[in-house]
Amino acid sequence: MTTVARHTLDDDAPANGVATLTVELATVVRNAGRSPLASGSTPTFDILGSPNATQQHAIEFLRQLKV
């Protein structure tokens, strides 16, 4: 319980709540890309930004949840 009172994890990393992680995950970007030589009717492809350590931790946590 001491980690709860300190708002840190066992490794002394800061603990994040659901709201904080949601805001953090919102900054992972997905952009639509298209080759500069392609015509306007050529389909686009998704480019997903690389998550930082906090975002990656949140993604792994969410993947473990069973609904």
Secondary structure, 3 states (H helix, E strand, C coil): CHHHHHCECCCCCECCCHHHHHHHHCCCCEEEECCCCCCCCCCCEEEECCCCHHHHHHHHHHHHCCC
